[in-house]
Amino acid sequence: MRHKSVVLLCSLFFIQLAYGADNVQLSLLYRADQAARQKENVNWNLLKSKDEERRMAVLLMIKNGEITTATDYSNAAMIFHHGDSEGEIRLAHSLAVIGSAIDPTDTNLNWMKAASWDRLLISFNQPQWYATQLIRDENGRFELYQVNEDVITDDERIYWSVLTLKEAKERANSLNNESLLLRQMLAMERN
């Protein structure tokens, strides 16, 4: 039994050497990307500028061969997923595909492949397939961007680590309810 444990530990060590450790700087960029979107009052102009800085830093890491692990690819993909251009979204999708090849069990990468594909379709004014993308209507309410329901089934959505169509619609309603509750609480505080 002890022999098997030593072999396992040695194997894990050599796998780590082969793939390298997760990029700490990229992890910090990813956390900053996520934290910026969790603020109550997001300054969207500042966020757009910071997003661009993060993407430029990640491009340099790619150029220097500093993205090596599935986690690195996942973090980089999310940063580019928040880009505006078709090229940035394509890069997000490509990074997710590469990361998923490294670790096919990573559900974040699986989700990212689906979400970036949906964003690409939307950039071409096409209905999304996986139902991952919400938009705001003219009143600021969340709604699910148009979905081509004939392409992907709910079983396939589950395989791709995304919500079912019904769950995606419920998520939009839930976000609208949370937003309404927050506005009501702010109005009560002002009175």
Buried (B, 14 or more C-beta within 10 A) or exposed (E): EEEEEEEEEEEEEEEEEEBEEBBEEBEEBBEBBEEBEEEEEEEEEEBEEBBBEBBEBBBEBBEEEBBBBBBBBBBBBBBBBBBEEEEBBBBBBBBBBBBBEBBEEBEBBBBBBBBBBBBBBBBEEEBBBBBBBBEEEEEEBBBBBBBEEEEBEBEEBEEBBBBBBEBBBEBBEEBBEEBEEEEEEEEEEEE
